[in-house]
Amino acid sequence: MLEGNATGDICVGMFEVKVKLANLAAPSQAEKASLLVDTGVTLSWIPRGVLPKLGAKPISRVAFSLADGREIERELTGILLAIDGKKAAVAAAFGEPGEGNLGATAPESLGFLVDPSSQKLLPRKLLSLRTKVLETHGVSEGEFGLRR
């Protein structure tokens, strides 16, 4: 179980975790960071000053909807994320200073469940429901070109 370090400045249910960020092609280019776990955000946002240190370059530009209804664009890249010994490649947006967070998809990719009540990332098994969902709906895998 990985515990977060909540501070008085963070909303209830949000907490920080220590992570290691690295270049996908050169994992020795790495930085440690503390990111706010925010399941209300789809992708992780890494402050712009950190990503160039990793050698990460933008690969696309995407739009994000903000809670107040505005829309903003940010550049996107791929990085290697490690938490508590687990590693995965994740998409990350180039954030401005102070915009460092761990979005909803990153913990799931690493096999963690976010527990905002206890302010912890809990280990869990990754799920693959493809076969069960297809069987439930009476669809054969062959219809989708899927093979066991």
C-alpha positions as CSV (number, residue, x, y, z in Angstrom):
1,M,0.0,0.0,0.0
2,L,1.4,3.4,-1.0
3,E,0.4,6.3,1.2
4,G,0.0,9.9,0.1
5,N,1.1,13.0,2.0
6,A,-1.9,15.2,2.3
7,T,-1.3,18.9,3.0
8,G,-3.7,21.6,4.2
9,D,-3.7,23.1,0.7
10,I,-5.2,20.0,-0.9
11,C,-9.0,19.3,-1.2
12,V,-10.5,16.4,0.7
13,G,-9.9,13.2,-1.2
14,M,-6.8,14.5,-3.1
15,F,-3.3,13.6,-2.0
16,E,0.2,13.5,-3.2
17,V,2.4,10.6,-4.2
18,K,6.1,10.3,-4.9
19,V,6.8,9.1,-8.5
20,K,9.7,8.5,-10.8
21,L,9.4,9.8,-14.3
22,A,11.8,8.7,-17.1
23,N,12.4,8.8,-20.8
24,L,10.8,5.8,-22.6
25,A,13.8,5.3,-24.9
26,A,16.5,6.1,-22.2
27,P,15.2,5.2,-18.8
28,S,18.4,6.4,-17.1
29,Q,17.2,10.0,-17.9
30,A,14.9,10.2,-14.9
31,E,13.5,12.7,-12.3
32,K,11.7,12.2,-9.0
33,A,8.6,14.2,-8.4
34,S,5.6,14.5,-6.1
35,L,2.3,14.6,-7.9
36,L,-1.2,15.4,-6.8
37,V,-3.5,12.4,-7.3
38,D,-6.5,13.8,-9.1
39,T,-9.0,11.3,-10.6
40,G,-11.0,14.1,-12.0
41,V,-8.3,14.6,-14.6
42,T,-8.0,12.0,-17.4
43,L,-4.2,12.2,-18.2
44,S,-1.3,13.2,-16.0
45,W,0.1,16.7,-16.2
46,I,3.8,17.1,-15.6
47,P,5.3,20.6,-15.2
48,R,6.9,21.8,-18.4
49,G,10.3,22.3,-16.7
50,V,10.5,18.6,-15.9
51,L,9.8,17.0,-19.2
52,P,12.7,18.5,-21.2
53,K,15.1,17.2,-18.5
54,L,13.9,13.7,-19.4
55,G,14.3,14.4,-23.1
56,A,10.6,14.1,-23.7
57,K,9.3,15.9,-26.8
58,P,5.7,16.8,-27.7
59,I,4.1,14.4,-30.1
60,S,0.7,16.0,-30.3
61,R,-1.5,18.7,-29.0
62,V,-4.9,17.9,-27.3
63,A,-7.8,19.8,-25.9
64,F,-8.9,19.6,-22.3
65,S,-12.2,20.7,-20.8
66,L,-11.8,22.5,-17.5
67,A,-14.3,22.3,-14.6
68,D,-15.4,25.9,-15.2
69,G,-16.4,25.0,-18.8
70,R,-13.3,26.6,-20.5
71,E,-11.2,24.6,-22.9
72,I,-7.4,24.7,-23.1
73,E,-4.9,22.9,-25.3
74,R,-1.7,21.3,-24.0
75,E,1.1,19.4,-25.8
76,L,1.2,15.6,-25.1
77,T,4.1,13.2,-24.8
78,G,4.8,9.7,-23.6
79,I,6.9,8.9,-20.5
80,L,7.8,6.0,-18.2
81,L,6.1,6.3,-14.9
82,A,7.1,4.3,-11.8
83,I,5.3,4.2,-8.5
84,D,6.2,1.8,-5.7
85,G,8.2,-0.4,-8.0
86,K,5.6,-0.7,-10.7
87,K,6.4,0.8,-14.1
88,A,4.3,1.7,-17.2
89,A,4.4,3.9,-20.2
90,V,1.8,6.7,-19.8
91,A,0.6,9.7,-21.8
92,A,1.4,13.0,-20.1
93,A,0.5,16.6,-20.8
94,F,3.0,19.4,-20.7
95,G,1.7,21.4,-17.7
96,E,2.6,24.9,-16.6
97,P,4.4,25.5,-13.3
98,G,2.2,24.2,-10.5
99,E,0.2,21.9,-12.9
100,G,1.6,18.6,-11.7
101,N,-0.9,15.8,-11.2
102,L,-1.4,12.1,-11.6
103,G,-4.5,11.7,-13.7
104,A,-7.0,8.8,-13.5
105,T,-5.4,6.6,-16.2
106,A,-1.9,6.4,-14.8
107,P,-2.6,4.6,-11.5
108,E,-4.9,2.2,-13.3
109,S,-2.2,1.5,-15.9
110,L,0.1,0.5,-13.0
111,G,-2.4,-1.6,-11.2
112,F,-3.4,0.8,-8.5
113,L,-6.9,1.7,-7.2
114,V,-7.2,5.3,-5.9
115,D,-8.7,5.3,-2.4
116,P,-9.5,9.0,-1.7
117,S,-10.8,8.2,1.8
118,S,-7.6,6.7,3.1
119,Q,-5.5,8.9,0.7
120,K,-3.7,5.8,-0.6
121,L,-3.0,4.0,-3.8
122,L,-4.1,0.4,-3.3
123,P,-2.6,-2.5,-5.3
124,R,-5.1,-4.3,-7.5
125,K,-5.0,-6.7,-10.4
126,L,-5.5,-5.3,-13.9
127,L,-8.8,-6.3,-15.4
128,S,-9.5,-8.0,-18.7
129,L,-13.2,-8.4,-19.2
130,R,-13.2,-8.8,-23.0
131,T,-14.2,-12.4,-23.2
132,K,-16.8,-12.3,-20.4
133,V,-18.4,-9.1,-21.8
134,L,-18.6,-10.7,-25.3
135,E,-20.0,-13.9,-24.0
136,T,-22.6,-12.1,-21.9
137,H,-23.8,-10.3,-25.0
138,G,-23.8,-13.4,-27.1
139,V,-21.0,-12.2,-29.4
140,S,-18.3,-14.5,-30.6
141,E,-14.7,-13.2,-30.6
142,G,-14.4,-14.2,-34.3
143,E,-16.9,-11.5,-35.2
144,F,-14.3,-8.9,-34.1
145,G,-11.2,-10.7,-35.4
146,L,-10.3,-11.7,-31.8
147,R,-8.6,-15.0,-31.1
148,R,-7.7,-16.7,-27.9
